[in-house]
Amino acid sequence: MKLITEEQRAQLLDNGAAAARGEERDPLPVVKLFTPDAHATWLLTELDPQDGDTAFGLCDPGLGSPEIGYVRLSDLENIRGPLKLPVERDLYFNPKRTLSAYAALARSDGSIKD
């Protein structure tokens, strides 16, 4: 399974283009990725329109310190958890808050919660 759908890629690229133009936005996450056999989670809001691989969002490596930052989709495709399971897309993810609201909650909880 691909990490993101074409529709999600289009929305991520649109958000990334807006950010590149300097537009100040606090979008809802477009996609949630996670490791099924670890506690890592990524809520992504945009994709760099120049390389189409560098994503921006809330990144939680599962160590209790989620942060807003960048991650490459190509790197996520190569990650395997302790049971050798790959990163997956949460097919049922329905964002309920903006990225900054998820980040504030994650910082106080030490992990990303829906």
Secondary structure, DSSP 8 states (H G I E B T S, - for coil): --SS-HHHHHHHHHHHHHHHTT-------SEEEE-TTS--EEEEEEE-TTTS-EEEEEEE-SSS--EEEEEEHHHHHH-B-TT--B-EE-TT----S-HHHHHHHHHHHTS---
